[in-house]
Amino acid sequence: MSAVLFAGGAASVLAYIDTAVGVATFLVSERLPATVENIRAFFRRERLEPPTGFSPEEAQGLVALLVIDPDLLDDLTDKVRGAIDSYRSCLRKASRPQENDACDRRAERDVCDTLNRIKNRNKDNLPTDFLNNQWESYGCVRV
């Protein structure tokens, strides 16, 4: 980050980081690499001016750190979907309350473990609405 940014104080640093997270989320949702041109595309698409001190050239490294590898994200998202499918199958086979409870616990563990893994690789961020909804639905907690 530039020296000009630090001269602006903590608020400028937070605005810089907030902007970088927004850009990274956009890039993940559009499956784009963290290039200077794609960072500029974010501002054009959103019709925003970069905050003071936010230079796409200087921010590229930080944005790249915030973006999970798209292939890894696909694999982990598939794993979440697979855990949900297994949960549904388990519930269809369960005939007693204890079996349903066991299905619930296994699904929560499998889904939440995978979502925590995504957060570990993506600076504590779940990059899609689907993943965020699953986090809430399964009552996941950060570990």
Secondary structure, DSSP 8 states (H G I E B T S, - for coil): --HHHHHT-HHHHHHHHHHHHHHHHHHHHHT----HHHHHHHHHHHT----TT--HHHHHHHHHHHS--HHHHHHHHHHHHHHHHHHHHHHHH--SHHHHHHHHHHHHHHHHHHHHHHHHHTTT---SHHHHHHHHHTT----
